[in-house]
Amino acid sequence: MGNNQNIDIQHPEVWELLVSIEDKQVNYILYTPTVAGSLIIGEKAPVDDSLQALEDAIYETPELLADYRRVRVLVHSQRFVLLPDTTADEDCEAMLRHAFPGDDGDAVVCAMPLNGVKLACLLPHGMKAFLGRTFNYPMVYHHLVPLCEHFKGQNRGSDSPRMFLNLNADSMDMVIYRDGQLQCANSYPFTNAEDATYFALNAWRMWKLDQLTDELQLTGDRAMLATMMPRLREYVKYVMSAVYPAAAMQLGHNAMQAPLELILLALCES
């Protein structure tokens, strides 16, 4: 994904900014719903994973600081829990703190209405305050939220067990459905394709998916897809590419170059 420099947006009040914050990189997209094909993609790499490095990376990127119509932020965190959507937000936070005792990180509770659950996660201490003073009323989501909501839509009308994998160069997102209900949502860092394959097959066994009848659908990084699909087909009969949302191409012909979770969030109205 290329870096966009010297972006000149004349009327930011009709544009939307979506930012994905990872440990060592910030990805973002800009688009305006009023103009088809307006998608702009950019990335910025912090020096390290500290909050100060994140602040520097964002403040050094002028196109992130305009007064946009709406700002949505995706955060990557391994510290999260899934809870029924009937759980009050304050109870979600209490259960989250119980699951990660001694962690003074900032709590965020995200609704996943299609799945009937909430995801509560912890961010580095001070990140919510930084986002609040940098952006105009930003909405903050865990990066698994748009993936789970999208895959729920893809799984609509089917009770067949399915595993969905979103592959990146050094991490893998996993979502599993059985009887139409979300069973598992997780994210795994890895150093090579062998580790990613092991994580996927280990989860396949743990959740008692059937090698001959159940589906494993993959999307994401093309190099990882090319490497992992033949390996997974040695153990699972139905391994295939997940369908890329056609609506994404209305954002821009370059949509497939952006992180999938940002594109899926852009397609969500909420």
Buried (B, 14 or more C-beta within 10 A) or exposed (E): EEEBEEEEBEEBEBBBBBBBBBBEBBBBBBBBBEEEEBBBBBBBEBEEEEBEBBBBBBEEBEBBBBEBBBBBBBBBBEBBBBBEEEBEBEBBBBEBBEEBEEEEBBBBBBBBEBBEBBBBBBBBEBBBEBBEEBBEEBBBBBBBBBBBBBBBEBBEEEEBBBBBBBBBEBBBBBBBBBEBEBBBBBBBBBEEBEBBBBBBBEBBEEBEBEEEEBBBBBBBBEEBBEBBBEBBEEBBEBBEEBEEBEEBBBBBEBBEEBBBBBBBBBBEEE
